[in-house]
């Protein structure tokens, strides 16, 4: 399993040779073993990548994310033929028991709200309204506490004048961070042999990543916490690099310390095992850090 996050931010050519990814810029040349890479983010439209490099990265289950002219994530690679996918797994996925689906979605929403409460507590806000809404959470979140909490939560975190749909640097940063999380969740779903398009709550026919969108929910507050502590007027490359570096952030997960990317691996597998009836219990506990890390990303070109 790779551990390095590589971001391309300038005019470059990405190619493949001898089990390494080669990045040629106007002034330097970098070589990174494919086995070291967990994510390659092409953060500029001024870069080219060879088909040999894409094939090698895909075979190694490395996520490749491409961005548009504004630097926003626009697409990602997805394996056609993961090694663990079988017809039996797909049939199993489309017949997951409704009771388990409802239980998992309830746990996901509950964990997400608890993590949002942690974020508001971290910034010194009043969490009582969110706690009150959490107490109203029912099986399968039939009263949509998730949406009610989100409306209150973002106002508490960024102020009453903040709206999630605004074209602001804060929203751009949130969306970018969420896209990175989604790509990693999608990777784990595929590695476990399941389809990303068949979700347990999201069911948009045009969404290739319904299941990823469902399972990523408890981890969104990690992005929120980090963005809330940055003071920026523009959505700069440094902010993007910081968001990707959150994959290496140390958090508490189910009683032990780990980094976000490893927690996602453990969490996605546990959710899929539960849905498929391989386990009877499911625990989702995330402990956010007491301070926001400013560590640099592993590889920045």
TORKOL-4160 file (C-alpha; in steps of 0.2 Angstrom, whole numbers, padded with zeros to 4 digits, m for minus):
301
<pt num="1" X="0000" Y="0000" Z="0000"/>
<pt num="2" X="0007" Y="0017" Z="m0005"/>
<pt num="3" X="0010" Y="0031" Z="0007"/>
<pt num="4" X="0016" Y="0046" Z="m0004"/>
<pt num="5" X="0004" Y="0059" Z="m0011"/>
<pt num="6" X="0011" Y="0067" Z="m0027"/>
<pt num="7" X="0004" Y="0084" Z="m0033"/>
<pt num="8" X="0008" Y="0091" Z="m0050"/>
<pt num="9" X="0006" Y="0110" Z="m0050"/>
<pt num="10" X="0016" Y="0116" Z="m0065"/>
<pt num="11" X="0020" Y="0112" Z="m0083"/>
<pt num="12" X="0026" Y="0094" Z="m0083"/>
<pt num="13" X="0027" Y="0078" Z="m0092"/>
<pt num="14" X="0023" Y="0062" Z="m0082"/>
<pt num="15" X="0029" Y="0046" Z="m0089"/>
<pt num="16" X="0034" Y="0028" Z="m0083"/>
<pt num="17" X="0050" Y="0018" Z="m0083"/>
<pt num="18" X="0056" Y="0003" Z="m0073"/>
<pt num="19" X="0042" Y="0003" Z="m0060"/>
<pt num="20" X="0044" Y="0022" Z="m0057"/>
<pt num="21" X="0034" Y="0037" Z="m0061"/>
<pt num="22" X="0045" Y="0051" Z="m0069"/>
<pt num="23" X="0040" Y="0069" Z="m0068"/>
<pt num="24" X="0049" Y="0080" Z="m0080"/>
<pt num="25" X="0047" Y="0099" Z="m0077"/>
<pt num="26" X="0056" Y="0113" Z="m0086"/>
<pt num="27" X="0070" Y="0113" Z="m0073"/>
<pt num="28" X="0070" Y="0096" Z="m0064"/>
<pt num="29" X="0067" Y="0078" Z="m0066"/>
<pt num="30" X="0059" Y="0067" Z="m0052"/>
<pt num="31" X="0057" Y="0049" Z="m0050"/>
<pt num="32" X="0045" Y="0041" Z="m0038"/>
<pt num="33" X="0043" Y="0022" Z="m0036"/>
<pt num="34" X="0025" Y="0017" Z="m0040"/>
<pt num="35" X="0024" Y="0006" Z="m0024"/>
<pt num="36" X="0026" Y="0022" Z="m0014"/>
<pt num="37" X="0012" Y="0032" Z="m0021"/>
<pt num="38" X="m0006" Y="0031" Z="m0015"/>
<pt num="39" X="m0012" Y="0047" Z="m0024"/>
<pt num="40" X="m0007" Y="0057" Z="m0039"/>
<pt num="41" X="m0016" Y="0074" Z="m0041"/>
<pt num="42" X="m0013" Y="0083" Z="m0058"/>
<pt num="43" X="m0017" Y="0100" Z="m0051"/>
<pt num="44" X="m0014" Y="0109" Z="m0068"/>
<pt num="45" X="m0020" Y="0108" Z="m0086"/>
<pt num="46" X="m0002" Y="0112" Z="m0091"/>
<pt num="47" X="0004" Y="0094" Z="m0088"/>
<pt num="48" X="0003" Y="0079" Z="m0099"/>
<pt num="49" X="0003" Y="0060" Z="m0093"/>
<pt num="50" X="0007" Y="0046" Z="m0104"/>
<pt num="51" X="m0004" Y="0031" Z="m0106"/>
<pt num="52" X="0010" Y="0019" Z="m0100"/>
<pt num="53" X="0010" Y="0029" Z="m0084"/>
<pt num="54" X="m0009" Y="0029" Z="m0082"/>
<pt num="55" X="m0009" Y="0010" Z="m0085"/>
<pt num="56" X="0005" Y="0007" Z="m0072"/>
<pt num="57" X="m0004" Y="0018" Z="m0059"/>
<pt num="58" X="m0020" Y="0009" Z="m0062"/>
<pt num="59" X="m0013" Y="m0008" Z="m0060"/>
<pt num="60" X="m0005" Y="m0002" Z="m0044"/>
<pt num="61" X="m0022" Y="0004" Z="m0038"/>
<pt num="62" X="m0016" Y="0022" Z="m0037"/>
<pt num="63" X="m0029" Y="0035" Z="m0038"/>
<pt num="64" X="m0026" Y="0049" Z="m0051"/>
<pt num="65" X="m0036" Y="0065" Z="m0049"/>
<pt num="66" X="m0037" Y="0078" Z="m0063"/>
<pt num="67" X="m0042" Y="0096" Z="m0060"/>
<pt num="68" X="m0050" Y="0109" Z="m0072"/>
<pt num="69" X="m0044" Y="0126" Z="m0077"/>
<pt num="70" X="m0049" Y="0133" Z="m0060"/>
<pt num="71" X="m0040" Y="0119" Z="m0051"/>
<pt num="72" X="m0055" Y="0111" Z="m0045"/>
<pt num="73" X="m0056" Y="0091" Z="m0046"/>
<pt num="74" X="m0065" Y="0086" Z="m0061"/>
<pt num="75" X="m0062" Y="0067" Z="m0063"/>
<pt num="76" X="m0053" Y="0053" Z="m0056"/>
<pt num="77" X="m0047" Y="0036" Z="m0062"/>
<pt num="78" X="m0057" Y="0020" Z="m0058"/>
<pt num="79" X="m0051" Y="0002" Z="m0060"/>
<pt num="80" X="m0062" Y="m0008" Z="m0073"/>
<pt num="81" X="m0056" Y="m0025" Z="m0066"/>
<pt num="82" X="m0051" Y="m0025" Z="m0048"/>
<pt num="83" X="m0043" Y="m0041" Z="m0043"/>
<pt num="84" X="m0056" Y="m0045" Z="m0030"/>
<pt num="85" X="m0072" Y="m0042" Z="m0039"/>
<pt num="86" X="m0083" Y="m0057" Z="m0043"/>
<pt num="87" X="m0101" Y="m0059" Z="m0049"/>
<pt num="88" X="m0106" Y="m0066" Z="m0032"/>
<pt num="89" X="m0100" Y="m0049" Z="m0024"/>
<pt num="90" X="m0110" Y="m0039" Z="m0036"/>
<pt num="91" X="m0125" Y="m0049" Z="m0033"/>
<pt num="92" X="m0122" Y="m0048" Z="m0014"/>
<pt num="93" X="m0121" Y="m0029" Z="m0015"/>
<pt num="94" X="m0138" Y="m0027" Z="m0024"/>
<pt num="95" X="m0146" Y="m0037" Z="m0011"/>
<pt num="96" X="m0139" Y="m0030" Z="0005"/>
<pt num="97" X="m0152" Y="m0032" Z="0019"/>
<pt num="98" X="m0162" Y="m0016" Z="0021"/>
<pt num="99" X="m0160" Y="m0018" Z="0040"/>
<pt num="100" X="m0141" Y="m0017" Z="0039"/>
<pt num="101" X="m0142" Y="m0003" Z="0027"/>
<pt num="102" X="m0153" Y="0007" Z="0039"/>
<pt num="103" X="m0141" Y="0003" Z="0053"/>
<pt num="104" X="m0125" Y="0008" Z="0044"/>
<pt num="105" X="m0133" Y="0025" Z="0038"/>
<pt num="106" X="m0138" Y="0029" Z="0055"/>
<pt num="107" X="m0121" Y="0025" Z="0062"/>
<pt num="108" X="m0113" Y="0036" Z="0048"/>
<pt num="109" X="m0124" Y="0051" Z="0052"/>
<pt num="110" X="m0122" Y="0049" Z="0070"/>
<pt num="111" X="m0103" Y="0048" Z="0068"/>
<pt num="112" X="m0103" Y="0063" Z="0056"/>
<pt num="113" X="m0113" Y="0074" Z="0069"/>
<pt num="114" X="m0102" Y="0069" Z="0083"/>
<pt num="115" X="m0087" Y="0074" Z="0073"/>
<pt num="116" X="m0095" Y="0091" Z="0068"/>
<pt num="117" X="m0098" Y="0094" Z="0087"/>
<pt num="118" X="m0080" Y="0091" Z="0090"/>
<pt num="119" X="m0076" Y="0104" Z="0077"/>
<pt num="120" X="m0087" Y="0117" Z="0084"/>
<pt num="121" X="m0080" Y="0113" Z="0102"/>
<pt num="122" X="m0063" Y="0115" Z="0094"/>
<pt num="123" X="m0066" Y="0132" Z="0088"/>
<pt num="124" X="m0074" Y="0137" Z="0105"/>
<pt num="125" X="m0092" Y="0137" Z="0099"/>
<pt num="126" X="m0109" Y="0132" Z="0107"/>
<pt num="127" X="m0112" Y="0114" Z="0103"/>
<pt num="128" X="m0129" Y="0113" Z="0112"/>
<pt num="129" X="m0140" Y="0115" Z="0097"/>
<pt num="130" X="m0130" Y="0101" Z="0088"/>
<pt num="131" X="m0131" Y="0090" Z="0103"/>
<pt num="132" X="m0150" Y="0092" Z="0104"/>
<pt num="133" X="m0152" Y="0087" Z="0085"/>
<pt num="134" X="m0141" Y="0072" Z="0088"/>
<pt num="135" X="m0153" Y="0066" Z="0102"/>
<pt num="136" X="m0167" Y="0067" Z="0089"/>
<pt num="137" X="m0158" Y="0055" Z="0077"/>
<pt num="138" X="m0169" Y="0040" Z="0072"/>
<pt num="139" X="m0165" Y="0024" Z="0062"/>
<pt num="140" X="m0160" Y="0028" Z="0044"/>
<pt num="141" X="m0161" Y="0046" Z="0049"/>
<pt num="142" X="m0179" Y="0047" Z="0043"/>
<pt num="143" X="m0181" Y="0065" Z="0049"/>
<pt num="144" X="m0165" Y="0070" Z="0040"/>
<pt num="145" X="m0156" Y="0077" Z="0055"/>
<pt num="146" X="m0140" Y="0076" Z="0044"/>
<pt num="147" X="m0147" Y="0091" Z="0034"/>
<pt num="148" X="m0154" Y="0100" Z="0049"/>
<pt num="149" X="m0137" Y="0099" Z="0058"/>
<pt num="150" X="m0127" Y="0104" Z="0042"/>
<pt num="151" X="m0137" Y="0120" Z="0041"/>
<pt num="152" X="m0133" Y="0125" Z="0059"/>
<pt num="153" X="m0116" Y="0118" Z="0059"/>
<pt num="154" X="m0109" Y="0129" Z="0045"/>
<pt num="155" X="m0116" Y="0145" Z="0052"/>
<pt num="156" X="m0108" Y="0141" Z="0069"/>
<pt num="157" X="m0091" Y="0137" Z="0060"/>
<pt num="158" X="m0090" Y="0151" Z="0047"/>
<pt num="159" X="m0103" Y="0164" Z="0052"/>
<pt num="160" X="m0121" Y="0168" Z="0049"/>
<pt num="161" X="m0117" Y="0175" Z="0032"/>
<pt num="162" X="m0109" Y="0159" Z="0025"/>
<pt num="163" X="m0118" Y="0149" Z="0012"/>
<pt num="164" X="m0112" Y="0132" Z="0006"/>
<pt num="165" X="m0117" Y="0136" Z="m0012"/>
<pt num="166" X="m0107" Y="0152" Z="m0013"/>
<pt num="167" X="m0092" Y="0153" Z="m0025"/>
<pt num="168" X="m0080" Y="0158" Z="m0011"/>
<pt num="169" X="m0062" Y="0152" Z="m0007"/>
<pt num="170" X="m0069" Y="0143" Z="0009"/>
<pt num="171" X="m0081" Y="0133" Z="m0001"/>
<pt num="172" X="m0068" Y="0130" Z="m0015"/>
<pt num="173" X="m0057" Y="0123" Z="m0001"/>
<pt num="174" X="m0071" Y="0112" Z="0007"/>
<pt num="175" X="m0075" Y="0105" Z="m0010"/>
<pt num="176" X="m0057" Y="0101" Z="m0015"/>
<pt num="177" X="m0054" Y="0092" Z="0002"/>
<pt num="178" X="m0070" Y="0082" Z="0000"/>
<pt num="179" X="m0065" Y="0077" Z="m0017"/>
<pt num="180" X="m0049" Y="0070" Z="m0011"/>
<pt num="181" X="m0058" Y="0061" Z="0003"/>
<pt num="182" X="m0070" Y="0054" Z="m0009"/>
<pt num="183" X="m0057" Y="0048" Z="m0021"/>
<pt num="184" X="m0048" Y="0038" Z="m0007"/>
<pt num="185" X="m0065" Y="0030" Z="m0001"/>
<pt num="186" X="m0069" Y="0025" Z="m0019"/>
<pt num="187" X="m0052" Y="0017" Z="m0021"/>
<pt num="188" X="m0055" Y="0006" Z="m0005"/>
<pt num="189" X="m0073" Y="0001" Z="m0011"/>
<pt num="190" X="m0065" Y="m0005" Z="m0028"/>
<pt num="191" X="m0051" Y="m0014" Z="m0019"/>
<pt num="192" X="m0063" Y="m0023" Z="m0009"/>
<pt num="193" X="m0072" Y="m0029" Z="m0025"/>
<pt num="194" X="m0088" Y="m0018" Z="m0024"/>
<pt num="195" X="m0096" Y="m0006" Z="m0036"/>
<pt num="196" X="m0095" Y="0013" Z="m0031"/>
<pt num="197" X="m0111" Y="0017" Z="m0040"/>
<pt num="198" X="m0123" Y="0007" Z="m0029"/>
<pt num="199" X="m0125" Y="0017" Z="m0013"/>
<pt num="200" X="m0135" Y="0014" Z="0003"/>
<pt num="201" X="m0142" Y="0032" Z="0004"/>
<pt num="202" X="m0137" Y="0042" Z="m0012"/>
<pt num="203" X="m0145" Y="0035" Z="m0027"/>
<pt num="204" X="m0143" Y="0047" Z="m0041"/>
<pt num="205" X="m0142" Y="0038" Z="m0057"/>
<pt num="206" X="m0129" Y="0050" Z="m0064"/>
<pt num="207" X="m0118" Y="0048" Z="m0049"/>
<pt num="208" X="m0104" Y="0035" Z="m0052"/>
<pt num="209" X="m0099" Y="0037" Z="m0034"/>
<pt num="210" X="m0115" Y="0035" Z="m0024"/>
<pt num="211" X="m0108" Y="0022" Z="m0011"/>
<pt num="212" X="m0092" Y="0033" Z="m0009"/>
<pt num="213" X="m0103" Y="0048" Z="m0006"/>
<pt num="214" X="m0112" Y="0038" Z="0008"/>
<pt num="215" X="m0096" Y="0031" Z="0016"/>
<pt num="216" X="m0086" Y="0047" Z="0016"/>
<pt num="217" X="m0098" Y="0056" Z="0028"/>
<pt num="218" X="m0089" Y="0054" Z="0045"/>
<pt num="219" X="m0073" Y="0060" Z="0038"/>
<pt num="220" X="m0079" Y="0077" Z="0031"/>
<pt num="221" X="m0077" Y="0086" Z="0047"/>
<pt num="222" X="m0058" Y="0083" Z="0046"/>
<pt num="223" X="m0058" Y="0095" Z="0031"/>
<pt num="224" X="m0070" Y="0107" Z="0040"/>
<pt num="225" X="m0058" Y="0108" Z="0055"/>
<pt num="226" X="m0043" Y="0112" Z="0044"/>
<pt num="227" X="m0051" Y="0125" Z="0033"/>
<pt num="228" X="m0058" Y="0134" Z="0048"/>
<pt num="229" X="m0041" Y="0137" Z="0055"/>
<pt num="230" X="m0034" Y="0144" Z="0038"/>
<pt num="231" X="m0034" Y="0163" Z="0035"/>
<pt num="232" X="m0034" Y="0165" Z="0016"/>
<pt num="233" X="m0042" Y="0176" Z="0004"/>
<pt num="234" X="m0039" Y="0166" Z="m0012"/>
<pt num="235" X="m0039" Y="0147" Z="m0015"/>
<pt num="236" X="m0020" Y="0145" Z="m0018"/>
<pt num="237" X="m0009" Y="0130" Z="m0022"/>
<pt num="238" X="m0003" Y="0130" Z="m0004"/>
<pt num="239" X="m0021" Y="0127" Z="0002"/>
<pt num="240" X="m0023" Y="0113" Z="m0010"/>
<pt num="241" X="m0007" Y="0105" Z="m0005"/>
<pt num="242" X="m0012" Y="0107" Z="0014"/>
<pt num="243" X="m0029" Y="0098" Z="0010"/>
<pt num="244" X="m0021" Y="0083" Z="0001"/>
<pt num="245" X="m0009" Y="0082" Z="0016"/>
<pt num="246" X="m0024" Y="0079" Z="0027"/>
<pt num="247" X="m0023" Y="0061" Z="0021"/>
<pt num="248" X="m0007" Y="0060" Z="0032"/>
<pt num="249" X="m0015" Y="0068" Z="0047"/>
<pt num="250" X="m0015" Y="0058" Z="0064"/>
<pt num="251" X="m0032" Y="0055" Z="0071"/>
<pt num="252" X="m0040" Y="0043" Z="0083"/>
<pt num="253" X="m0050" Y="0029" Z="0075"/>
<pt num="254" X="m0060" Y="0016" Z="0085"/>
<pt num="255" X="m0048" Y="0018" Z="0100"/>
<pt num="256" X="m0031" Y="0018" Z="0092"/>
<pt num="257" X="m0020" Y="0032" Z="0083"/>
<pt num="258" X="m0018" Y="0031" Z="0064"/>
<pt num="259" X="m0018" Y="0042" Z="0049"/>
<pt num="260" X="m0033" Y="0047" Z="0039"/>
<pt num="261" X="m0029" Y="0036" Z="0024"/>
<pt num="262" X="m0026" Y="0021" Z="0035"/>
<pt num="263" X="m0042" Y="0025" Z="0045"/>
<pt num="264" X="m0052" Y="0026" Z="0028"/>
<pt num="265" X="m0045" Y="0009" Z="0023"/>
<pt num="266" X="m0050" Y="0001" Z="0039"/>
<pt num="267" X="m0067" Y="0009" Z="0040"/>
<pt num="268" X="m0072" Y="0005" Z="0022"/>
<pt num="269" X="m0068" Y="m0013" Z="0024"/>
<pt num="270" X="m0078" Y="m0014" Z="0040"/>
<pt num="271" X="m0093" Y="m0006" Z="0032"/>
<pt num="272" X="m0093" Y="m0018" Z="0018"/>
<pt num="273" X="m0090" Y="m0033" Z="0029"/>
<pt num="274" X="m0105" Y="m0027" Z="0039"/>
<pt num="275" X="m0117" Y="m0024" Z="0024"/>
<pt num="276" X="m0112" Y="m0041" Z="0017"/>
<pt num="277" X="m0116" Y="m0050" Z="0034"/>
<pt num="278" X="m0098" Y="m0055" Z="0038"/>
<pt num="279" X="m0098" Y="m0046" Z="0054"/>
<pt num="280" X="m0112" Y="m0042" Z="0067"/>
<pt num="281" X="m0105" Y="m0026" Z="0075"/>
<pt num="282" X="m0099" Y="m0010" Z="0068"/>
<pt num="283" X="m0090" Y="0003" Z="0077"/>
<pt num="284" X="m0087" Y="0021" Z="0069"/>
<pt num="285" X="m0077" Y="0032" Z="0082"/>
<pt num="286" X="m0066" Y="0046" Z="0075"/>
<pt num="287" X="m0056" Y="0058" Z="0087"/>
<pt num="288" X="m0051" Y="0074" Z="0079"/>
<pt num="289" X="m0034" Y="0081" Z="0083"/>
<pt num="290" X="m0032" Y="0095" Z="0096"/>
<pt num="291" X="m0022" Y="0106" Z="0084"/>
<pt num="292" X="m0022" Y="0108" Z="0065"/>
<pt num="293" X="m0006" Y="0101" Z="0057"/>
<pt num="294" X="0004" Y="0112" Z="0045"/>
<pt num="295" X="0015" Y="0098" Z="0039"/>
<pt num="296" X="0021" Y="0099" Z="0021"/>
<pt num="297" X="0015" Y="0086" Z="0009"/>
<pt num="298" X="0026" Y="0071" Z="0004"/>
<pt num="299" X="0030" Y="0076" Z="m0014"/>
<pt num="300" X="0026" Y="0092" Z="m0022"/>
<pt num="301" X="0031" Y="0096" Z="m0040"/>
